[in-house]
Amino acid sequence: MINKRLLVKNLLAHNDENSFYDKKRFISIGEKEGKAKFLKHVCALANSNPKNNSYIVVGVEDEDNKIVGVDFFDDSKIQNLVNAYLENPPLISYENIQFPHLPEGKVVGLVTIRSNGKICSLRKNIWKYYGGSVFFREGSISMRKVFDIEIKDVNSETVAKLEQHARNNIELTLDGVIDFINNRHANLTSHYKVFKEQFVVCWAGHQKKVKGQEYYSRVDIELINEQVKLFYSALDEISIDYDDDSFTILEYVQLGLGKLQNYYPLEEVTITFSENGTYQLNSKLVFEPPQYDKKTLHHIFNANQAVLEKLKNNIELNAAEKHDLKHLPDTLLLCYLNGFEEAKELMENARSLLKSADQKVYLSLKETLRIIRKVTYN
């Protein structure tokens, strides 16, 4: 069982970027350019390392390898993105790796890429890359290749050694459990559960009971053995169920207009553990968005546009507009879910504006875009 935090350290210590490993300050797959560059690197790493894993480490400064972290990113449907744009797509996963020195909510992203042994190429045009393009790694650069296209195995032994040096042990696991419960979440209700005598899952959050069902908010869930953060949210509420073989998270999202707010199930994630020391993570979108009158939403959309325009021009908001600003991410989400496609672009463009204007609204906006991402990829 690989301790992913040790693996990241070993990758960063192993020279610079190369044909089986890349590092990024951040990735942005919410826009065409960022999505295209990410797919290019995935394609190149898959072709350059056909018989073993390749990795992209996210949240690291390029110049000095300083670990600065990125926001928690729970895009469980990233495989859908790769399948849609790549021919012979590799298996891919994105994991959030906990590092003790990073602030709450910040992690290091670890993208694991496993080739299927065949030439990977772009299935269709995206940004400035043409369908049919094949990419390989040339040192630390992902390059398009036209002639002499052949996948060669040159890294299997090196990658195997790196992964072997990142194997977990009992001391690291126990230290991780104690740190999670006693240090990082001393002020929250914390639990742990051991599965198949090997896997330790810890979770913490504000706990409450409604009609006999337990719910958690401000939740942090980690698979301690691998130092992988399975779920993190400062806002949303979840319910947790488990038995001897599996651990299930059902995430809820609060939606509504004015005081008429309800919780709607969003996504169910189940981790199933096996006796052979492996586990599988499956997610299922269970979201049924509420529907509202289009005229009402059109009025709300225009009001939000006006508020953002005032912020952009440094014009002071009145009391009603300040109230609209507070609920802007939630109401724009409702607009998007009811067919207002332009609401997503409006939110994307408002990120930098809200980050400087109101930190609480900015955090809410990030959560809203995360929900849209989930819905879109499904």
N, C-alpha and C positions, 0 to 999 in steps of 0.2 A: 504494500500500500504506500503510495507516494505522498509525502508531505509537500504540498504545492508551494508553501512558503520557502522551504529549502530548495525546491526546484528553481524558483525564480532567482534566488540568491546565486545558485550554481550557474544559471544561464548568464546572469549579469557579470559573473566573475570569469566566464569563459570567453576571453577575448572580446571582440566587438561583434556587431551584427554579421551574420554569415548566411550560408545557404540553408540552415535549419532553424534560424532564430532571427527575429526582428524585434525592435522596440519602438514604441510610440509614446509621445507625450499624452496624446488622447486620440480617439477615433471618433468620427462623426458620420454615422450611417443614416442620419435623418435628411441628408441632402444628396443630390446626385454626385457631386464631385467627391465628397467623402466616401460615399458608398462605392463608387467606381474604384477609388484608390485602395480601399479595403479589399475588394474582390480581386484586384490585380495582385496584391501581396499574397492573398490566400492561394490563388492559382499558381503563382511562382513558387511558393514554399511547398505546395503539394507536388509539383513536378520535379522539384530539386531534391526531394527526400521521399522517394516512393515506398520505402519499406519500413519507415518508422515515423514517429511523431515529429512535427515541426511546431514552433511556438511563436506567438506574438505577445510581448509583454507590454501592457498599457499602463501609463502613469509614471514614466521614467524620463528624466531629462536626457537628451541625446548627448550633450557635451560631456557630462561628468558622471552619468549613471545614477544621479541622485533620485531616490524614490520619493516622489511627491504625491502620488495617488491620484485617483479620479473618483467621480461619484459612483456609488453602487449602481450596477447595470444588470437588470434581471431579464434580459431579452432571451427567453427560452426558445424563441422561434428563429434564432439566427440561422439555423440549418435551412429553414424555408427560404431565406434570402439567397443563400448559396445555391440551393437547388434550382431556384428560379433563373439565375444568371449564369451558372457554370455548367458546361458539358462535362460528364464524368466527375461530378462534384465530390470533394473529399468529405469525410465525416468531420464535423466541427463542433466545438463547444466553447462557451465563454464562461469563465469562473471568476468569482470575486474573492481575492486572497487578502486575508487580514494581516496587517503589519502593525505591531504595537505602537510605533511612534506616530502613526497617522491619526489625524483628528477623527472624531466620530462621523460615520457616514462615508469616509474616504477609504478606498481599498486599492489594490493593484489588480488590474484585469489581466487574466491569463487566457489567451486564445489557443486552443489545442487543435491542430490540423492533422488528419490522418488520411493519406492518399489511398485511393482504391486500386492503385497500381497501374492505372491507365492515364494517358495524356489528358490533362485538364485544360479546358479552353473556355473563352467567353461564349455563351450561348447566343447573345444578342448585343446590340449596341448599347453602350451606356457612357454618358459624358463624351469624352473624346476618344474612347476606346471602341474598336469595331468588333462586331460579332465574328467569332472564329479566331481571334487573337490568342496566341499562346505565350505565356510568360515563364521565365526561369530566373533564378537568382544568380547574379554575377557579383560575387562578394557580398556587399551589403545593399545592393540595388536590385530591384525587380525589373527585369528588362524583357521587352517583347522580342521573340525569336521567330524568324521566318524559315531559315535553312537549318539542316542537320538537327531536326527536332527528335530527340531521343532522351528518355528518362534513364538516369544512371544512379545506382546506389553507392554513395560515397560517404554517408554519414551514420549509418546504422550503429556501428561500434561506438562512435563518440556519443551519440544520443543515449544509447543504452547505459553507458558509464555514468552520464549525468543523472539519469533517472535512478540508477542504482544507488548513487551517493545521496539521493533525496528520500530514501526509504525511511519510514516512520519507526519509532520505538515507543515503549511503554512510558518512559520518562517524559518524552515530548507530549504524549497524549494526556498524561496526568497533569502536567504543568499547564496545558491548554485549558482543561476543565476548571482547574482552580483559578486561573487568571480570568476566565469568562465569568464565573459566578462571584468570586470574592473581590475582584478588582474592577473590571470593566462594567459590571452591572450590579454592583452592590446595592443600589437603590431601587432595583426592580425585582419582581418575582421571577426566579430562575428555576429551571428544571434541567435534568439530563436523562437520557435513555440510552441503554446499550443494546445494540442489535447484533445478533448472530455472534456474540462474544468478541466482536472485532470493532464494530463501528460505534462511535459515541456522538450522539446529536445533542447539542445544548440549545436551549431557547430561553429568552427573557423578554419581558414586556409588562405593561400595565394590564392587569388581569381584572375582568369583571364577569358577572354572571347575569344572563338575561333568559328568563324562562327555562332555567336548568342548563343552558348551553354556555360554555366558557368562551370568552372572546379576549383577544389581546390587541393592544395598540402600542405604538412606539416599539415595534418588534425587531428583535435580532435573533436569527437562527443560524447556527454554524455546525458543519460537519467537522468536528475537532481533529480527527485523524489526519485530514488533508488540509486543514486550515482554510477551508472553503466556506465563505459566507453564503448561505442558501437563500436568505431573505433578509431584507432590511427596509424599514419604512418608518419615518417619523410621524406619518399621518394616518395611513390606512389601517383598517382593522382586519384581523384574520381569526379563523378558528383552526384548531389543531386536533387531529385524530391520529391514533397510532395503535398498532398491534405488535405482535412478535416479529412480523416480517416487513412492515412498511410504516412510513411516516407521511401523513397527508396534511397539506396546507391549503385552506380555502380562503382566498383573499376577497375582501369586500371593498366596494367603493361607494362613498356617500354622494348622492346626486339629488338635485331638486331645485326648485325655484322658491326663493324667499324662505319662509318657515316650513314649507312642505318638503322636508328632507327624508329620504329613505336610503337604506343600505341595499345594494345590489351585488350578488355574487359575481366576481370578475373572472378569476382563474383558479383552477384546482391543480395543484402540483403534488405528485405522489412519488416518493423515493422508495423503491423496493430493493431490499437487501437479500443477497443470496449466500448460501453456505460456503461457496467457493471463494469468498473474499471480494466479490464484485457487487456493484449496485447499479440500478438503472433509474433515471429520472424522467418521468413522463408528465407533460402538462396538457391541460385541456381547458380551452376557453369556454366558460359557461355563461357569458355575459348576454343579457337581453336588455338593451338600453331603453329607458322610458321615452315615450313619444309625446311631443308637445305641439301646440298650435303654431303653425309656421309664421303667422303674422306677429304673434307675441315674441317669438325668437328673432324675427327680423328687426323688431324694435330694440331688443337687447343687444343684438350684434352691432347695430348702428351706434348705440350708446357707448359700447365698449370701444369702438373705433374712435369716437369723439374723445373719450378719456385718454387713450393712448396718444392721440394727436396733441392734446393739451400738455401731456407730460413731455413729449418730444420738443415742444416749443417753450418749455419752462413756464407754462401758465398755471397759476394756482387753481386747484380744484375746489369746487364748493362741497358742501356736506353730502349732497346726494351723489356726486361724482366720486367722493372718497369711499362711500359705501359700495358703489359699483366697482371701484378698483379692487376692493377687498375680495369681492366674489367673481372677479373677472376670469380667472382660470376655470372655475367651475361652470360658469354660464357659457363661456366659449366652448367648453367641452360638450355641453348639451347641444349647442348649435351644430358642432361638427357631427355628433352622433345622429342628428336629425337632418343631415343632408347638406349643411353649410360647409362645403369642402374648403372654402377660403378661410375658415376659422383657424385651421391648422397653420397656414402660412402667416396669419396675423399673430399667432402665439409665438411662432419661431422668430419672427422679426422683433417681437417685444422682449425677448430674453435679456439682451444687454440693457435695455431701457429700464426694465423692472428690477434688474439686479442692483442698480444704483438708486432706484426710487424707493423700493420697499422690499426688504429681504424676505419677509414672511410671504408676501404674494409671489415673489420669485421662486421660493421653494415649492409653493403650491403649484406654480406653473410647470416646474420640472416634473412633479408627480403626474400632472395632467398629460404632459407629452409622453410620459412613460406608458400611460394607459392607452393613448392613441397608437403608440408603437405596437403594443400587444394586439390591439384590435386589427390594425392594418395587416400585420404579418399572418394573422389567422384568416 
